[in-house]
Amino acid sequence: MAKYSLVLMTLLGTTPFIQAQDDKYLWLEEVDGKKALEFVAAQNKATIDKLSMEKDYQSIYDKSLEISNSSDRIVYPGILGKYVYNFWKDKDHERGIWRRCLLSDYNAGKMNWDVLLDIDELSKKDNIKWVYKGASGLFPSYNRFLVQLSNGGGDAVLIKEFDVEKKQFIENGFQIEEAKGGASYIDENTLCVSTDFGEGTMTSSGYPSQVKIWKRGTLLKDAQLIYEGQASDVGTWGGTMRDGMKTYTFISRAPTFFTSQKIIWIDNKIVTLDIPEDCNISGLLNDQLLIQLKSNWTVHSKTYQNGALLSLNFTQLLKGNKVVQLILEPDEFSSISEVATTKNKVLVNLLTNVTSQLYIYSFADGKWSSQKVKAPDFGTISLTTTDEFSDEYFFQYENFITPTTLYAADAAKNTFTARQSLPSYFDAGKYEVKQFKAKSKDGTMVPYFMVASKNLKIDGTNPTLIVAYGGFEVSYQPFYMAKYGNAWLDKGGVFVLANIRGGGEFGPKWHQEGIKEKRQNVFDDLFAVSEDLIAKKITSPQHLGVMGGSNGGLLVGVAFTQRPDLYNAIVCQVPLLDMQRFNKLLAGASWMGEYGNPDIPEEWAYIQKYSPYQNLKTGMKYPEVFFTTSTRDDRVHPGHARKMVARMNDMGYKTYYYENTEGGHAGSSTNEQSAKANAMMFSYLLMKLR
């Protein structure tokens, strides 16, 4: 930790801030410390005792759990070979079951599910609160899988080999102990592994720095090292990339969160691909490598714009030659939100003014051509799964008041049919969706959606909740408000989704205008949306609240410390708050590409201006903030929320705090835990804003 003198701070035009050695709440960073857990228990009890007694708590809990456990939920398919795979939770399967049925049966509406793994039974057997984190299969038979299990829901996983025919873990099969790593089959007897191989093999961010090839029947410690990154990197990962029946061993070494060297292990040697480190690889199809640019790239005197989707001849690229084709270049109001491949086609989900349009791209005679899929407009399309052996795929459509519908589609024929829809969980006929723009401090127009009653009174008294994120090029898009409908809209609430900078709604530039020294733009955008709602007399500070999680937790932490006059409720979930120590805690070092490095004086100079923990002051009229986190969050340290609450309480401010003992960064592991969190959150908001 860098130490700053008062002289240096004066030169930087700042004031003295809490240093680690002066932080009397550091003991709360000891995740399972006895004193820390006693603090958590006391705070939890006070919050639960208060919020569970609110008049709407039980009805919100019951309805949320009913929706989560409903048999009417969409059964999402994941196509692998001739089967679709699905993970399902309900009241009888609290931790979930992993199951499959034939793709032909699924398409015929015959849900003949065969349960492969019952996580509840496994948890009882092992006396561990297992959380299923996914499985990767052996191509092309998919008779074996590498199943990932988390103890309590954190990012670190145990990987065990599973036989789907016998429905059991393979005795003496591949097994990798708990770590923030991964593994993929190269063939039946060979894995590409990136994990904790022992001392000196993990980065300062807590991710792997080595990639090895592991042969069946040998010890993991004897696996062949094929690549090693630096300890200062975010991490290095290995896996596979396929083009039809060809399988390539792929390595990604990420020096920062937003850059990575893309490497192929071929013929027992390393080939580093000559493409921009900040681009994303989106697929490989018919010898065309698909990449999305995050900055301008000039090749053979031609410049391709940031945000563009390109293809490169992969065979030539491995030889060091670049043969480039432009697939799509979004305009200033658009961005590419998803790219996926079927056997012969590329699917591109384009976001225009924060609503989705889906296109099918074909490559023939050295050129790309496209067809638009006539999917529903003015909502969010999400690609659910694709079939690598055909051109079948599934996508879903939803908007704020239209229940989610799953469609089965054929990219070769450009056809689709509705397969399953959610029921209406609230009366959408009473509500309407509008999109507005607010002018931010620097003149940038920031869009936001508002969902409200058609009979909304424009008198400044409507309870209004803004949800925003503003970071890591993550786009916040319309979603069906199944739980919000009952718990918020039906109780007179107005819902606002703010598409502030830092996100990816308008491509890489929208994100880059909100990172590091430009971070204040993100906060100013939120304030602009808030002030626009007040100016329109939709609401007023007494009735306005804001909610965000993770990076969004930082956003709302800044919101109430910089502009306490604007809000009467803050829901701050799994947040970053101590920005002087974020890079010392868990995965925090990996986010310095987003926020900057607080150990560098020039960068701390702009970070310290907004860091919520350091900017707390006495004598302010802060709203009574509701903080939530998880003991088992191994991504954003629970110490952020714990320390903030302790310090605010000692300053005399009333807070609400709930820390789930499991759940990881998601906050909840089971439907019951999620329903409890929803009931507390909405009870708090209704209590404060009505």
PyMOL commands that set and color helices and strands:
alter all, ss='L'
color gray80, all
select helices_A, chain A and resi 6-11+20-22+26-29+34-51+57-69+103-107+119-126+220-222+314-318+428-430+482-487+489-491+508-512+516-518+520-535+541-543+551-562+582-584+586-595+601-607+639-650+664-666+671-689
alter helices_A, ss='H'
color red, helices_A
select strands_A, chain A and resi 78-80+83-90+93-102+114-118+130-137+144-151+157-163+168-169+175-179+182-187+190-194+210-215+224-228+235-243+246-256+259-266+269-272+280-285+288-292+297-299+302-304+309-313+324-328+334-341+346-352+355-364+367-373+380-386+392-398+405-410+415-421+431-439+445-453+464-467+494-498+544-549+569-573+626-630+656-660
alter strands_A, ss='S'
color yellow, strands_A
deselect
rebuild
show_as cartoon
